[in-house]
Amino acid sequence: MAVSHSVYWGAERREGDDMSRIPDSFVEELRRRVDIVDVVSEHVQLRRSGRSYVGLCPFHNERTPSFSVSPERQLYHCFGCGAGGTVIRFVMDLEGLDFPEAVAALARRANLPLPFDPESSEAISSGRDRREAMKQAHELAAKLYNYILMNTAAGVQALRYLEGRKISRKTAMDFLLGLAPADGNTLHTFLRRRGFALDLLVDAGLVVQLGERVVDRFRGRLMIPIRDGQGKVVAFGGRILTPDGKPKYLNSPETEIFHKSRLLFNLYAARRAIRETGEVVLMEGNLDVVSAWQAGVENAVASLGTAFTPEQAAKLRRMAGRLILAYDGDAAGETATRRAIDIAQEAGLDVRIAVFPDGQDPDDYIRHAGAAAFQDLLRHRTLTVVQYLIQRLRAGADLSHQAGRTEFLQQALQVLLEWASPIERESELRNLAQEFQVSLEALQEELELVSKRSGGRRRTRETRVPKRAPEVRRRPLESGYVQAGRHLLQLALTDERARRYLMDQGVDELATPEQTALLAFIYAFYETHESGDAAAFLDSLDDPELARLASSLLIEEAPEYDESEMEGYVRTIRLQPLEAAWRQTLIDSGRAQARGDVATAQSLKAQAEQLQQEIQRLKRPLLG
Ligand SMILES: [Zn+2]
């Protein structure tokens, strides 16, 4: 399905290479202004480790941190998957942007005015065009819906609904809430007039084609924009405003730009608060999150009309250590809570549960108890998983007679056995002993019995919560030959004297083809960029393999420039192939001898002799 460029409103495409239209000086200035640690820590929870920071890699799934960020060098490298580069590469890979787009995104962040037009990037593929156009259509739709809500007669009823939920106009603007009018044609007409193709709008989930008729997907609904990792609107949640309208909640369908299992509502706006607190609050409904935000809880997100997924859990785990589940207090909410506990623990999150009284949902609770009580509940009155499970048991138990109490205690002990760490088990046993007026010893004995009966079934919590490795995984040991090549490259990347030395010595081959290629790129780059630093060089590398190699070299501490050290490395680099050739020649000579081919054997022996002389010459110190 071809989509013409006309879907872009007004944007004319110019010919030309984008990379060349962004001045180097601008990119350099940008790298100076933006700290890679700031940018990365919006997506990855970083921990200081020596001179660098480490965390869980956002580019591959892992439980022990292999991802390292160097504030000194302003670059990152993952020892697990090899991803690496500067802050620009990080944004490109994480957000799926090309170079000019990533530069533009970072420039916005740093408040640097752009010297070029990112919209006219030639590097954008047609698939990208389509997704961009879909996002633009969503952005425009969100603004239109918001305008209708805030400024038209049609919006009055919806505003009254928001008032009823105590959602202020300011909050409505913060979230760009809107109203999809009931007529069913407003958005379609609006977007078609701006040049968006019909099939694009259908595929984007904004309009629906019913035979000949085309109608807006959302009609007579309060509209809640859903944003992706870059803060772009990619979908909507719509709540019906008429009391008997169905369905109550309608979300955008899964599209090329909206993947429900990966996105979380409000994650874009919440990420800073999540990172700062190390905690994220997970809710069921979009409007719960909106209310929580207004009540001063800015680290809340919601899954999007689907159950909480392992992908979402992994995403949150990179930003926070603890997840607070704030689901509805009804039966459905309880089932969802249990499922979410499993998924969150599997991802290595420490789970707490916020329980709202009398089956309330978070929004009800905020309205009735107030913002301060809500904040207090999240801060001081959340339950551990064990406490939550015991509380649920208690709610279902009949404690008015002895048999009911005994049954409850046995079930509670089973929970302790399966879920609690030794310390938590001890303290909960104490609580139960006090509550039920039994001795601690009796409960401990009973616990032993329950343990035997259940065949020692334990969830062994210790293995469920991954331990943080103290140090980042390192590369496997390499031969001295490969190591020498790495050191020479590290020096060449960071010290001009080293580059000159290598050129003077005529070194153009290193230990592996990748090392040799990288050296050639280094020579070429510094021929035209006298003042360029390692970051500029890294960004100039298009080949991902070479970029990986370069970032792995730069993330390590480089050896100090020392000419006699360099001599040693160069000697190792030159000796190794000679020695390999010498050994092979001797072997070949021996084989020829065995075949009775005396002439060949003699000539190979002479060659080996020559190689040996060369080796000896190299092994003598070059200078006096
Ligand atoms: Zn990785």
Boltz pocket constraint, residues with backbone or C-beta under 6 A from the ligand:
constraints:
  - pocket:
      binder: B
      contacts: [[A, 57], [A, 58], [A, 59], [A, 60], [A, 66], [A, 67], [A, 78], [A, 79], [A, 80], [A, 81], [A, 82], [A, 83]]
      max_distance: 6.0
